[in-house]
C-alpha cells in the first residue's frame, strides 16, 4: 500500500478535499448521496459498500458490518478461511438517513434483509465517485475512492485524540498493524504543510 505515487504525488485526500467531496455529494440523488457519505464516514471500499444489506446495519449500535474483501481467503496451509467481518460505527445522523431511505426497520423478511442496498455495479460506483470528485474540483491521483479511504485513515490518526493504531487497523480491515502505520507518514507531511502555511503568514 502506498500514499504517494512514483512521482511523489499524494494518493490520499486532505481534510479540505474530503469536506469538498462531502459537500459535492449533496447534488446527487438520495441513494447515491448516501453511498458517498458512507464511503466518507466509514473508510470502506466501494465493493464492500455494495455488499451491504439491511441485516448488516445495526440501528441500535449505530454501526455497519462490512465483509473485509481484501483479507486472504486461505491460511498458510492452503485451507479456505471463513469470511471475515468488521464493525464500523457511523454518525447517528447517517444511520437515521439510511433507515429513512431504505426502510430498514420495516424490512423483516429474510429475503428483504439480504438484498443489497445499492444494486449497482462496481463500474457505476466508480463513475459516481469520479463525478463527485470532479464537481468538488478535486484533481490528481488522489481523486478516487481509494484516495477517500486513505484520507479517512489519516483523519482518524489526526487531531487531538487520534485513534490507537490497532483500532484503526480493525476499522479499515487491515490484517497487520504495520500496514496501518503508513498513515503516520502522511500525518507528518500534513503537519509540515500546516507549519509552512503558518510561516507564510509571518512574512
C-alpha positions as CSV (number, residue, x, y, z in Angstrom):
1,X,0.0,0.0,0.0
2,X,1.3,3.5,-0.9
3,X,0.3,7.0,-0.1
4,X,2.4,8.6,-2.8
5,X,2.9,7.6,-6.5
6,X,6.2,7.2,-8.3
7,X,6.4,11.0,-8.9
8,X,5.7,11.9,-5.2
9,X,2.1,12.9,-5.8
10,X,-0.4,12.3,-3.0
11,X,-2.7,9.3,-3.2
12,X,-4.9,10.5,-0.3
13,X,-7.4,13.3,0.2
14,X,-6.7,16.1,2.6
15,X,-9.2,17.2,5.2
16,X,-10.3,20.1,2.9
17,X,-10.7,17.8,-0.1
18,X,-12.8,15.3,2.0
19,X,-15.0,18.1,3.1
20,X,-15.4,19.3,-0.5
21,X,-16.3,15.8,-1.6
22,X,-18.9,15.5,1.1
23,X,-20.4,18.8,0.1
24,X,-20.4,18.0,-3.6
25,X,-22.2,14.7,-3.0
26,X,-25.2,16.7,-1.8
27,X,-26.1,17.3,-5.5
28,X,-26.6,13.6,-6.2
29,X,-29.9,11.8,-5.7
30,X,-30.5,10.4,-2.2
31,X,-29.3,6.9,-2.8
32,X,-26.1,8.0,-4.5
33,X,-25.6,10.7,-1.9
34,X,-25.8,8.2,0.9
35,X,-23.4,5.9,-0.9
36,X,-20.8,8.7,-1.0
37,X,-21.5,9.6,2.6
38,X,-20.9,6.0,3.7
39,X,-17.6,5.9,1.9
40,X,-16.6,9.2,3.6
41,X,-17.6,8.3,7.1
42,X,-16.6,4.6,7.1
43,X,-13.4,4.4,5.1
44,X,-14.8,1.3,3.4
45,X,-14.0,0.2,-0.2
46,X,-16.8,0.7,-2.8
47,X,-17.1,-3.1,-3.3
48,X,-17.6,-3.5,0.4
49,X,-20.4,-0.9,0.5
50,X,-22.1,-2.6,-2.5
51,X,-22.4,-5.8,-0.4
52,X,-24.2,-4.1,2.4
53,X,-27.7,-5.4,3.2
54,X,-30.3,-4.3,5.8
55,X,-29.2,-7.1,8.1
56,X,-25.7,-5.7,8.2
57,X,-26.8,-2.4,9.7
58,X,-27.3,-2.2,13.4
59,X,-29.6,0.7,14.2
60,X,-29.2,0.3,17.9
61,X,-25.4,0.3,17.9
62,X,-25.3,2.9,15.1
63,X,-22.8,0.8,13.1
64,X,-22.4,-1.2,9.9
65,X,-20.8,-4.6,9.4
66,X,-18.6,-4.9,6.4
67,X,-17.1,-8.1,5.0
68,X,-13.4,-7.5,4.6
69,X,-12.8,-8.3,0.9
70,X,-9.0,-7.9,0.8
71,X,-8.4,-10.5,3.6
72,X,-6.5,-13.6,2.5
73,X,-9.0,-16.4,1.6
74,X,-6.7,-19.2,2.5
75,X,-4.4,-19.8,5.5
76,X,-0.7,-20.8,5.4
77,X,-1.7,-24.4,4.9
78,X,-3.9,-23.6,1.9
79,X,-7.2,-24.2,3.8
80,X,-10.1,-21.9,3.0
81,X,-10.7,-19.4,5.7
82,X,-14.1,-18.2,6.9
83,X,-15.3,-14.8,5.7
84,X,-14.1,-12.0,8.0
85,X,-16.2,-9.1,9.1
86,X,-15.6,-5.8,10.8
87,X,-17.9,-3.4,12.6
88,X,-17.6,0.4,11.9
89,X,-19.5,3.0,13.9
90,X,-21.2,5.7,11.9
91,X,-22.6,9.2,12.9
92,X,-26.1,8.9,14.2
93,X,-27.5,11.2,11.5
94,X,-26.1,8.9,8.8
95,X,-27.7,5.9,10.4
96,X,-31.0,7.7,10.6
97,X,-30.8,8.6,6.9
98,X,-30.1,5.0,5.9
99,X,-33.1,3.9,8.0
100,X,-35.3,6.5,6.4
101,X,-34.3,6.0,2.8
102,X,-34.1,2.2,2.9
103,X,-36.9,1.5,5.4
104,X,-34.6,-0.7,7.5
105,X,-36.9,-1.1,10.4
106,X,-39.7,-2.4,8.2
107,X,-37.6,-5.0,6.3
108,X,-38.1,-8.0,8.4
109,X,-38.5,-10.8,5.9
110,X,-35.3,-12.8,5.2
111,X,-35.3,-12.0,1.5
112,X,-35.7,-8.3,2.1
113,X,-33.0,-8.1,4.7
114,X,-30.5,-9.8,2.4
115,X,-31.0,-7.6,-0.6
116,X,-28.1,-5.2,-1.4
117,X,-29.0,-1.6,-0.5
118,X,-27.2,-0.3,-3.7
119,X,-27.9,-2.6,-6.7
120,X,-25.3,-1.0,-8.9
121,X,-22.2,-2.4,-10.5
122,X,-18.6,-1.5,-9.3
123,X,-18.2,0.4,-12.6
124,X,-21.2,2.6,-11.8
125,X,-20.0,3.2,-8.3
126,X,-16.6,4.2,-9.6
127,X,-18.2,6.7,-12.1
128,X,-20.3,8.1,-9.2
129,X,-17.2,8.8,-7.1
130,X,-15.4,10.3,-10.1
131,X,-18.4,12.6,-10.9
132,X,-18.5,13.9,-7.3
133,X,-14.7,14.4,-7.3
134,X,-15.0,16.4,-10.5
135,X,-17.8,18.5,-9.1
136,X,-15.7,19.1,-6.0
137,X,-12.8,20.3,-8.2
138,X,-10.5,17.6,-6.8
139,X,-7.9,16.6,-9.4
140,X,-4.9,14.3,-9.4
141,X,-4.2,10.7,-8.5
142,X,-5.8,11.2,-5.1
143,X,-9.2,11.9,-6.7
144,X,-10.5,8.3,-6.3
145,X,-12.4,6.1,-3.9
146,X,-9.0,4.8,-2.6
147,X,-7.9,8.4,-2.0
148,X,-11.0,8.9,0.1
149,X,-10.3,5.7,2.0
150,X,-6.7,6.8,2.7
151,X,-8.0,10.2,3.7
152,X,-10.2,8.5,6.3
153,X,-7.3,6.6,7.7
154,X,-5.2,9.8,8.1
155,X,-8.2,11.7,9.6
156,X,-8.6,9.0,12.3
157,X,-5.0,9.5,13.4
158,X,-5.0,13.3,13.3
159,X,-6.4,15.8,15.7
160,X,-6.2,16.0,19.5
161,X,-7.5,12.4,20.1
162,X,-6.1,10.1,17.5
163,X,-7.3,6.5,17.4
164,X,-4.9,3.8,18.5
165,X,-3.4,2.1,15.5
166,X,-4.9,-1.3,16.4
167,X,-8.4,0.3,16.4
168,X,-7.9,1.9,13.1
169,X,-6.5,-1.4,11.7
170,X,-9.7,-3.1,12.6
171,X,-11.9,-0.3,11.2
172,X,-10.1,-0.5,7.9
173,X,-9.9,-4.3,7.8
174,X,-6.1,-4.5,7.7
175,X,-4.5,-7.8,8.6
176,X,-1.4,-6.2,10.2
177,X,-0.9,-3.0,12.1
178,X,2.3,-2.4,10.1
179,X,0.0,-1.7,7.1
180,X,-1.9,0.9,9.1
181,X,1.3,2.6,10.3
182,X,1.9,4.0,6.8
183,X,-0.7,6.7,7.6
184,X,1.6,8.1,10.3
185,X,4.0,9.2,7.5
186,X,1.3,11.2,5.8
187,X,0.3,12.9,9.1
188,X,3.9,14.2,9.4
189,X,3.6,15.7,5.9
190,X,0.2,17.2,6.7
191,X,1.6,18.8,9.8
192,X,4.6,20.2,8.0
193,X,2.3,21.8,5.4
194,X,0.3,23.5,8.2
195,X,3.5,24.8,9.7
196,X,4.7,26.1,6.4
197,X,1.4,27.9,5.9
198,X,1.8,29.5,9.3
199,X,5.3,30.7,8.5
200,X,3.9,32.1,5.3
201,X,1.6,34.4,7.2
202,X,4.6,35.8,9.1
203,X,6.4,37.1,6.0
